[in-house]
């Protein structure tokens, strides 16, 4: 059974070589990104985002990052990057939701392309609430 672990900001560099390669896959197929892997690492080391490891039989099989955003009526956990295999199962989703509740989170959210959105719907039960479009100036 897979376990989910959070990595404290002062330990991110200790696991970054292995985890960075998993998360980097999320950036490879995009030409125009707002930020890259090094920016994400800085977000984690500074504590502005949180790093989660999915571990099975003492092996890291996946990782994802989460930003907590406070709005007037809700605290949102935004999944900002994900990489690896079998990151979300019934067990790992429950562990993530338990962590989120302890942080005062009232909604879990993720920005995703359609194929990723299907995964989030199937594995996490997330429902679409909006589409985001943009134009660079």
C-alpha angles and dihedrals in degrees: 000000000000121000127205119221130184117220117220115234092248091057098048093096090053092063100026098101092060098033096043091061090053093049094042090070088071090061100043100081096049126086099183112044129158090224142358142217097290091051089051090051090053090050089054097044091049092050095241088119133027128232121219125192123202108209129188122180091349091305124115105235098170147358138200138181129223133196119201112219122190119212127173094261103023146032108220128201105209116197101219103176137007136183140165137051128300092000093155123048130145089269098047092044090054091051091050093048091049090052091047093052090051088055091053093253116163099179136031115210139175135184109224146159115248096269090050091045089058089054091050091049093049100041105030102023092238114162124208113258103167145355120234121215128174146172127212115233 
